[in-house]
Each structure stands twice: as C-alpha cells, then as structure tokens.
Amino acid sequence: MADLTQNLSKANSTFLKIAAISTGIVAVFGLYSFYKNNIWSPTIKIDSIDYNKGIAYLTINGKPFVLRGESSYLIAYDWGVRFGTSIQPNGQRYFDRIEVLKRNLVHKVLKNKDEVHSFTGSEEGIVHGVWGVPASAGFDVFQDKSFTGDEKNFWNNAFNDTKSNLVVKGFADEE
C-alpha cells in the first residue's frame, strides 16, 4: 500500500510539473500573439506605383512585395494591404490610393493619387483637382477664417457688393 501512495505522489508531482510548464508556454505564446495583433505594426515603403495598371512595388518589413489588383493581401497577423478604389460618374472603378488594413478594415491610407477626382485626397487635390480652382487664386478651404469685420455689413463685404440693397435682418439703419 505504501508503494502505491508513493507512486501516486510521484505521478501527481510529475503531472503538476508538466501542467506548470505547458501553462507557461501558453502564456508566452498568448503575450506574443497579443503584441503582434495589437501593438506591432508593419513598416511599408512604397517603391513605385502604377495606378492605371493596378501594380505597386512595395517593401514590407524589409522584403520586396508586388501589390496587384483588387485583392487584399495579408502581411502578417491582423495586418494587410490593398489598392483603394473609387467610382467614376460612369460607374467604372479605378485605383486611387494604397490602404493598410487591420482586421480587413482600413487603418491608414499610405498614398493618394492627387490628380484623381476623389474626396479621399489632400486639400490641394480637392480644391485644384476636383473644384478646378487655379493655384494662383490662393484659395484655402480648410483654413479657419474667423470673422473680424463689421457685422452690420458682413454680407455685403463677403460678396464684394457694398452698393447692394441687401440688409441683414436686425441691422438695418434706423432713421
């Protein structure tokens, strides 16, 4: 009977050692997986892009990569990369940006094609490319232009029409 309890005690001790080691391995793997999915992000360098053909030559984490067409490509873990598309008025789709994906959702837009008529571009692309405002006009749509003038004549001054009969309600000259 003493041999049986001694054997069970040794088996129990061995089982506990194996359980502790396997728990440690699972914990290390879980920490690594958490780091790769939530903290780490890939480094992507754009070497060249041909939007018309849908081909981009990238360097992802130091390795060359060719991005083609309308597919999403998995980089590592939850991260991916793809061409972003926009729709022209005639319904045709075209490539106009490169997007970095996290869990298949757009995390960041790496590069936009500025000369394409798209509202995903920069201010310069919108003002000059979409609206057709010449660069010499000095137009800045996103600059905060706080009002510092005469509120009574604000609308007349805004439209450079100081001789009009436009009267802002509540600010008419009282005679």
C-alpha positions as a Markdown table, in Angstrom:
| # | Residue | x | y | z |
|---|---|---|---|---|
| 1 | Met | 0.0 | 0.0 | 0.0 |
| 2 | Ala | 2.9 | 2.4 | 0.8 |
| 3 | Asp | 4.3 | 1.7 | -2.7 |
| 4 | Leu | 1.0 | 2.7 | -4.3 |
| 5 | Thr | 0.7 | 6.0 | -2.5 |
| 6 | Gln | 4.4 | 6.7 | -3.2 |
| 7 | Asn | 3.8 | 6.0 | -6.9 |
| 8 | Leu | 0.7 | 8.2 | -7.0 |
| 9 | Ser | 2.6 | 11.0 | -5.3 |
| 10 | Lys | 5.4 | 10.8 | -7.9 |
| 11 | Ala | 2.8 | 10.7 | -10.7 |
| 12 | Asn | 1.0 | 13.7 | -9.2 |
| 13 | Ser | 4.2 | 15.6 | -8.9 |
| 14 | Thr | 5.2 | 14.9 | -12.5 |
| 15 | Phe | 1.7 | 15.9 | -13.7 |
| 16 | Leu | 1.9 | 19.2 | -11.9 |
| 17 | Lys | 5.3 | 19.9 | -13.4 |
| 18 | Ile | 4.1 | 19.2 | -16.9 |
| 19 | Ala | 1.0 | 21.4 | -16.3 |
| 20 | Ala | 3.1 | 24.3 | -15.0 |
| 21 | Ile | 5.5 | 24.1 | -18.0 |
| 22 | Ser | 2.6 | 23.9 | -20.5 |
| 23 | Thr | 0.8 | 26.8 | -18.8 |
| 24 | Gly | 4.0 | 28.9 | -19.1 |
| 25 | Ile | 4.4 | 28.1 | -22.8 |
| 26 | Val | 0.7 | 29.0 | -23.5 |
| 27 | Ala | 1.1 | 32.3 | -21.5 |
| 28 | Val | 4.3 | 33.2 | -23.5 |
| 29 | Phe | 2.5 | 32.4 | -26.8 |
| 30 | Gly | -0.5 | 34.5 | -25.7 |
| 31 | Leu | 1.7 | 37.5 | -24.9 |
| 32 | Tyr | 3.5 | 37.2 | -28.2 |
| 33 | Ser | 0.2 | 37.0 | -30.1 |
| 34 | Phe | -1.2 | 40.0 | -28.2 |
| 35 | Tyr | 1.9 | 42.0 | -29.1 |
| 36 | Lys | 1.7 | 41.1 | -32.8 |
| 37 | Asn | -2.0 | 41.8 | -33.1 |
| 38 | Asn | -2.4 | 44.9 | -31.0 |
| 39 | Ile | 1.0 | 46.7 | -30.6 |
| 40 | Trp | 3.2 | 45.8 | -33.5 |
| 41 | Ser | 2.6 | 47.4 | -36.9 |
| 42 | Pro | 4.3 | 46.6 | -40.2 |
| 43 | Thr | 6.7 | 49.0 | -41.9 |
| 44 | Ile | 5.7 | 49.7 | -45.5 |
| 45 | Lys | 7.8 | 51.6 | -48.0 |
| 46 | Ile | 6.4 | 52.5 | -51.4 |
| 47 | Asp | 9.0 | 52.0 | -54.2 |
| 48 | Ser | 6.8 | 52.7 | -57.2 |
| 49 | Ile | 3.1 | 52.7 | -58.2 |
| 50 | Asp | 1.2 | 52.4 | -61.5 |
| 51 | Tyr | -2.4 | 53.3 | -60.7 |
| 52 | Asn | -3.6 | 52.7 | -64.2 |
| 53 | Lys | -2.3 | 49.0 | -64.3 |
| 54 | Gly | -3.0 | 48.4 | -60.6 |
| 55 | Ile | 0.5 | 47.5 | -59.7 |
| 56 | Ala | 2.6 | 48.8 | -56.8 |
| 57 | Tyr | 6.1 | 47.7 | -55.8 |
| 58 | Leu | 6.4 | 47.8 | -52.0 |
| 59 | Thr | 8.9 | 46.9 | -49.4 |
| 60 | Ile | 7.2 | 45.4 | -46.4 |
| 61 | Asn | 9.3 | 44.7 | -43.3 |
| 62 | Gly | 12.4 | 44.8 | -45.4 |
| 63 | Lys | 11.1 | 42.3 | -48.0 |
| 64 | Pro | 10.1 | 43.3 | -51.6 |
| 65 | Phe | 6.4 | 42.8 | -52.4 |
| 66 | Val | 4.3 | 43.4 | -55.5 |
| 67 | Leu | 0.7 | 44.6 | -54.9 |
| 68 | Arg | -1.7 | 43.8 | -57.7 |
| 69 | Gly | -5.3 | 44.5 | -58.5 |
| 70 | Glu | -8.4 | 44.5 | -56.3 |
| 71 | Ser | -7.3 | 41.8 | -53.8 |
| 72 | Ser | -6.4 | 42.3 | -50.1 |
| 73 | Tyr | -3.1 | 40.8 | -49.2 |
| 74 | Leu | -2.3 | 39.6 | -45.7 |
| 75 | Ile | 1.0 | 41.0 | -44.4 |
| 76 | Ala | 1.2 | 39.3 | -41.0 |
| 77 | Tyr | -1.3 | 38.5 | -38.2 |
| 78 | Asp | -4.2 | 41.1 | -38.5 |
| 79 | Trp | -2.4 | 43.4 | -41.0 |
| 80 | Gly | -3.0 | 43.6 | -44.7 |
| 81 | Val | -2.6 | 45.9 | -47.7 |
| 82 | Arg | -4.7 | 46.7 | -50.8 |
| 83 | Phe | -5.4 | 49.2 | -53.5 |
| 84 | Gly | -8.3 | 51.5 | -52.6 |
| 85 | Thr | -10.8 | 52.2 | -55.3 |
| 86 | Ser | -13.2 | 55.0 | -56.1 |
| 87 | Ile | -16.1 | 55.1 | -58.6 |
| 88 | Gln | -16.2 | 57.4 | -61.5 |
| 89 | Pro | -19.5 | 59.1 | -62.6 |
| 90 | Asn | -19.9 | 56.5 | -65.4 |
| 91 | Gly | -19.8 | 53.6 | -62.7 |
| 92 | Gln | -16.3 | 52.4 | -63.6 |
| 93 | Arg | -13.9 | 51.7 | -60.6 |
| 94 | Tyr | -10.4 | 52.9 | -60.6 |
| 95 | Phe | -7.4 | 52.7 | -58.2 |
| 96 | Asp | -6.5 | 55.9 | -56.4 |
| 97 | Arg | -4.8 | 55.0 | -53.2 |
| 98 | Ile | -2.9 | 52.3 | -51.2 |
| 99 | Glu | -4.5 | 51.3 | -47.9 |
| 100 | Val | -3.1 | 49.5 | -44.9 |
| 101 | Leu | -5.7 | 47.2 | -43.4 |
| 102 | Lys | -6.1 | 45.9 | -39.8 |
| 103 | Arg | -8.6 | 43.1 | -39.4 |
| 104 | Asn | -9.7 | 43.8 | -43.0 |
| 105 | Leu | -10.7 | 47.4 | -42.2 |
| 106 | Val | -8.8 | 50.5 | -43.4 |
| 107 | His | -6.3 | 51.5 | -40.8 |
| 108 | Lys | -4.3 | 54.1 | -42.7 |
| 109 | Val | -4.1 | 55.4 | -46.3 |
| 110 | Leu | -0.5 | 55.3 | -47.4 |
| 111 | Lys | -0.6 | 57.3 | -50.6 |
| 112 | Asn | -3.3 | 59.0 | -52.6 |
| 113 | Lys | -3.3 | 59.7 | -56.3 |
| 114 | Asp | -3.8 | 63.5 | -56.1 |
| 115 | Glu | -4.8 | 64.2 | -59.7 |
| 116 | Val | -7.8 | 61.9 | -59.5 |
| 117 | His | -11.2 | 63.5 | -58.8 |
| 118 | Ser | -11.7 | 61.9 | -55.4 |
| 119 | Phe | -12.6 | 63.3 | -52.0 |
| 120 | Thr | -10.1 | 60.9 | -50.3 |
| 121 | Gly | -7.2 | 63.2 | -51.4 |
| 122 | Ser | -5.5 | 66.1 | -49.9 |
| 123 | Glu | -6.8 | 69.7 | -49.7 |
| 124 | Glu | -4.8 | 70.6 | -52.8 |
| 125 | Gly | -6.3 | 67.6 | -54.6 |
| 126 | Ile | -9.8 | 68.6 | -53.7 |
| 127 | Val | -9.5 | 72.4 | -54.4 |
| 128 | His | -7.4 | 72.3 | -57.5 |
| 129 | Gly | -8.3 | 68.8 | -58.9 |
| 130 | Val | -12.0 | 68.5 | -58.1 |
| 131 | Trp | -13.2 | 72.0 | -57.9 |
| 132 | Gly | -10.8 | 73.3 | -60.6 |
| 133 | Val | -9.7 | 76.4 | -58.6 |
| 134 | Pro | -6.4 | 77.7 | -60.0 |
| 135 | Ala | -3.4 | 77.6 | -57.7 |
| 136 | Ser | -2.8 | 81.3 | -58.3 |
| 137 | Ala | -6.2 | 82.1 | -56.5 |
| 138 | Gly | -4.7 | 81.4 | -53.1 |
| 139 | Phe | -7.9 | 79.6 | -52.1 |
| 140 | Asp | -7.7 | 77.6 | -48.8 |
| 141 | Val | -10.9 | 75.7 | -48.0 |
| 142 | Phe | -9.8 | 74.3 | -44.7 |
| 143 | Gln | -8.1 | 77.4 | -43.2 |
| 144 | Asp | -10.1 | 78.9 | -40.3 |
| 145 | Lys | -11.1 | 82.3 | -41.3 |
| 146 | Ser | -12.5 | 84.0 | -38.2 |
| 147 | Phe | -14.8 | 87.0 | -38.6 |
| 148 | Thr | -13.1 | 90.3 | -37.6 |
| 149 | Gly | -15.1 | 92.8 | -39.7 |
| 150 | Asp | -18.2 | 94.9 | -39.3 |
| 151 | Glu | -21.2 | 92.6 | -38.6 |
| 152 | Lys | -23.6 | 95.1 | -40.0 |
| 153 | Asn | -22.0 | 95.0 | -43.4 |
| 154 | Phe | -20.8 | 91.4 | -43.3 |
| 155 | Trp | -22.9 | 90.0 | -46.2 |
| 156 | Asn | -22.2 | 93.0 | -48.4 |
| 157 | Asn | -18.5 | 92.7 | -47.7 |
| 158 | Ala | -18.5 | 89.0 | -48.2 |
| 159 | Phe | -19.8 | 89.3 | -51.7 |
| 160 | Asn | -17.8 | 92.5 | -52.5 |
| 161 | Asp | -21.1 | 94.2 | -53.2 |
| 162 | Thr | -21.1 | 97.3 | -50.9 |
| 163 | Lys | -23.7 | 99.1 | -53.0 |
| 164 | Ser | -26.4 | 96.4 | -52.9 |
| 165 | Asn | -29.7 | 96.8 | -51.1 |
| 166 | Leu | -29.1 | 93.6 | -49.1 |
| 167 | Val | -30.0 | 94.3 | -45.5 |
| 168 | Val | -29.3 | 91.8 | -42.7 |
| 169 | Lys | -32.4 | 91.5 | -40.5 |
| 170 | Gly | -31.9 | 93.4 | -37.3 |
| 171 | Phe | -29.1 | 95.5 | -38.6 |
| 172 | Ala | -30.9 | 98.0 | -40.8 |
| 173 | Asp | -30.1 | 101.6 | -40.4 |
| 174 | Glu | -32.7 | 103.1 | -38.2 |
| 175 | Glu | -33.8 | 106.5 | -39.5 |
